[in-house]
């Protein structure tokens, strides 16, 4: 039987905060507990001068969880998702049984409630997607991360959101495509941009060269040129 750490006085079991790779003589991933001095099966805190067992060594040899730890976390997430799907299926089945005895008016009210919840979920998911996209756009050095939402709005409704987790890989793909098609929206380390690429247009006439200074300087030059005519 697998042992779990518990509080030395109350006997309440502690929940692990993660898992580490096994040490020599151990089998399988080992749980990581947040409190040193706990004991296995309530056996005590390790005595005066003791280290309270392996839990006290957490800060010295836990390190990175490694591939095995990451795999365990991913498996736990998948298990939670599977459990939620089973619970949702059971809830739907129970609801179908209840609906057999409901009047048409009661069913209409239930349908309206469902529609309201679905709309609320849609709004909340859109906020999560927009926030994640802005973060990715900032990391990609987009000149104004908020522009990413306007540029990709037609595709954002297709981004998956499951249990509050946004498919960041799908968003990153959209952002990479945007950078390929419109590189001027991203900071490449230079201070000037072609006026044609920026979509602002050149100023002056005749043999005058277009003003390609960045940002406000370019706009000011265009205004000054128009007032001199």
C-alpha positions in Angstrom: 0.0 0.0 0.0 1.4 3.4 -1.0 2.2 5.7 2.0 1.2 9.3 2.3 2.6 12.0 4.5 0.3 13.2 7.2 0.3 15.9 9.9 2.3 14.7 12.9 -0.4 15.9 15.4 -3.7 15.9 13.7 -3.1 12.9 11.4 -4.6 14.8 8.5 -3.0 13.6 5.2 -1.1 16.2 3.2 -1.8 16.5 -0.6 1.3 16.4 -2.8 2.1 19.6 -4.8 3.8 17.6 -7.5 5.9 14.6 -8.3 9.6 13.9 -8.7 11.7 11.2 -10.4 12.4 8.2 -8.2 15.7 7.9 -6.2 17.7 4.7 -6.1 15.5 2.0 -4.4 12.3 3.8 -5.2 9.7 2.7 -7.7 7.7 5.2 -9.8 7.2 8.9 -9.4 7.4 10.1 -5.8 5.0 12.8 -4.4 6.4 16.2 -3.3 4.9 17.7 -0.1 5.0 21.4 0.7 5.7 21.1 4.5 8.9 19.7 5.9 8.7 17.7 9.2 5.7 15.7 8.2 5.8 12.0 8.6 4.6 8.9 6.7 1.4 7.5 8.1 1.6 10.0 11.1 4.8 8.5 12.4 6.1 11.8 13.8 8.1 14.8 12.8 11.5 13.1 12.8 12.6 13.9 16.4 14.9 16.7 17.7 17.5 17.5 15.2 15.9 15.1 12.6 15.1 16.1 9.1 11.6 14.8 9.1 12.2 12.2 6.4 12.6 12.8 2.7 10.2 15.7 2.7 12.9 17.9 4.4 15.1 17.2 1.4 12.7 18.7 -1.1 14.6 21.9 -1.8 17.9 20.1 -2.5 17.1 17.4 -5.0 13.7 17.9 -6.4 14.9 20.1 -9.2 13.1 20.1 -12.5 10.3 17.6 -12.6 11.8 16.4 -15.9 9.9 14.6 -18.7 8.4 12.0 -16.3 7.0 14.7 -14.0 5.6 16.7 -16.9 4.0 13.5 -18.3 2.4 12.8 -14.9 0.9 16.3 -14.8 -0.4 16.0 -18.3 -1.9 12.6 -17.5 -3.6 14.1 -14.4 -5.1 16.9 -16.6 -6.4 14.4 -19.1 -7.9 12.3 -16.3 -9.7 15.4 -15.0 -11.0 16.2 -18.5 -12.2 12.6 -18.9 -14.0 12.7 -15.6 -15.7 16.0 -16.5 -16.9 14.4 -19.8 -18.4 11.5 -17.9 -20.0 13.8 -15.4 -21.5 15.9 -18.2 -22.8 12.8 -19.9 -24.5 11.7 -16.7 -26.0 15.1 -16.1 -27.4 15.1 -19.6 -28.9 11.7 -19.1 -30.5 12.8 -15.8 -31.8 15.9 -17.4 -33.5 13.9 -20.2 -35.2 11.8 -17.5 -36.5 14.9 -15.8 -37.7 16.5 -19.1 -40.1 13.6 -19.6 -42.4 14.9 -16.9 -42.0 18.6 -17.8 -44.6 20.7 -19.6 -43.7 22.5 -22.8 -43.5 25.8 -20.9 -41.1 24.4 -18.4 -38.9 23.0 -21.3 -38.9 26.4 -23.0 -37.7 28.1 -19.8 -34.9 25.5 -19.4 -33.9 26.1 -23.1 -33.7 29.8 -22.4 -31.5 29.2 -19.4 -29.2 27.0 -21.4 -28.9 29.7 -24.1 -28.0 32.3 -21.5 -25.3 30.1 -20.1 -23.9 29.3 -23.5 -23.8 33.0 -24.4 -22.0 33.8 -21.1 -19.5 31.0 -21.8 -18.9 32.4 -25.2 -18.2 35.9 -23.9 -15.9 34.6 -21.2 -14.0 32.4 -23.7 -13.6 35.3 -26.0 -12.0 37.3 -23.2 -9.6 34.4 -22.4 -8.6 34.1 -26.1 -8.0 37.9 -26.5 -5.9 38.0 -23.3 -3.8 35.0 -24.4 -3.4 36.5 -27.9 -2.2 39.9 -26.5 0.4 38.1 -24.3 1.7 36.1 -27.3 1.7 39.2 -29.5 3.8 41.0 -26.9 6.2 38.1 -26.7 6.5 38.2 -30.5 7.4 41.9 -30.3 4.3 43.1 -32.1 4.4 46.9 -32.2 0.9 47.1 -30.7 -0.3 43.8 -29.3 -3.9 45.0 -29.4 -3.7 45.1 -33.2 -3.5 41.3 -33.2 -7.2 41.1 -32.1 -8.3 43.3 -35.0 -6.1 41.5 -37.5 -7.2 38.0 -36.5 -10.7 38.6 -35.4 -12.2 36.4 -38.1 -10.2 33.4 -37.0 -10.4 33.8 -33.2 -13.9 32.2 -32.9 -12.4 28.9 -34.1 -9.8 28.8 -31.3 -10.5 26.0 -28.8 -11.1 26.8 -25.1 -11.5 23.8 -22.8 -12.0 24.1 -19.1 -10.7 27.6 -19.2 -7.5 26.7 -21.0 -6.9 28.4 -24.4 -5.2 26.4 -27.2 -2.2 28.7 -27.3 -0.6 26.6 -30.0 -3.5 27.4 -32.3 -3.1 31.1 -31.5 0.7 31.0 -32.1 0.1 29.6 -35.5 -2.3 32.4 -36.4 0.3 34.9 -35.1 3.1 33.4 -37.1 1.1 33.6 -40.3 0.3 37.2 -39.5 4.0 38.0 -39.0 4.8 36.3 -42.4 2.1 38.3 -44.2 2.4 41.6 -42.5 6.0 41.8 -41.0 5.7 45.6 -40.6 3.4 45.1 -37.6 6.3 43.6 -35.7 9.5 45.1 -34.3 12.4 43.8 -36.2 15.0 45.9 -34.4 15.2 48.6 -37.0 13.8 52.2 -36.6 12.4 52.8 -40.0 9.7 51.3 -42.1 8.8 51.6 -45.8 5.9 54.1 -46.1 4.2 51.7 -48.5 4.5 48.8 -46.1 3.2 51.0 -43.2 0.2 52.1 -45.3 0.7 55.8 -44.5 2.0 57.1 -47.8 4.9 59.3 -48.7 5.1 63.1 -48.4 6.5 65.8 -50.6 6.6 66.1 -54.4 8.8 66.0 -57.3 12.2 64.5 -56.5 11.6 64.7 -52.7 12.1 61.4 -50.9 9.3 60.0 -48.9 9.5 60.5 -45.1 9.9 57.1 -43.5 10.6 58.2 -39.9 8.7 56.0 -37.4 5.5 56.8 -35.5 4.6 60.4 -34.7 7.5 61.9 -36.6 6.2 60.5 -39.8 2.7 61.8 -39.1 4.0 65.3 -38.1 6.0 65.5 -41.4 2.8 64.7 -43.4 0.8 67.3 -41.5 3.6 70.0 -42.0 3.9 69.2 -45.7 0.1 69.5 -46.2 -0.1 72.9 -44.4 2.7 74.4 -46.5 0.8 73.8 -49.8 
